[in-house]
Amino acid sequence: MLPQLAALGFQGDLLGDSGFKGAPFAAAPLEHDIHVSVSPGGTRDGRFLPNGIRWVVERLFAWLSRYRRLNVVYDRAADLFAGHIWIAMISIIARRLVAKI
């Protein structure tokens, strides 16, 4: 995945959780001039701890998981799958805007 991101001109921080720690993953970002920020996963006793941008991303994935069409990738083309994600996001944003009126 990192070579594809680098080929597209990605610059900046890549966010990850503790699954992205370790020797196999440590050298790959350096080869492509990408910085990886690993955020802690919670508290020592296993309780959930919201953590800045990670909380926003996980909440977004939870909202998207409510759309059954996105839970299994039926489309062979990436642009069709991306279109379904756009439709889901438009639906989510519209629902949230209507709720605030």
Secondary structure, DSSP 8 states (H G I E B T S, - for coil): -HHHHHHTT--SEEEE-GGG-SHHHHHHHHHTT-EEEE---S-TTS-----HHHHHHHHHHHHHHT-HHHHS---SSHHHHHHHHHHHHHHHHHHHHHHT-
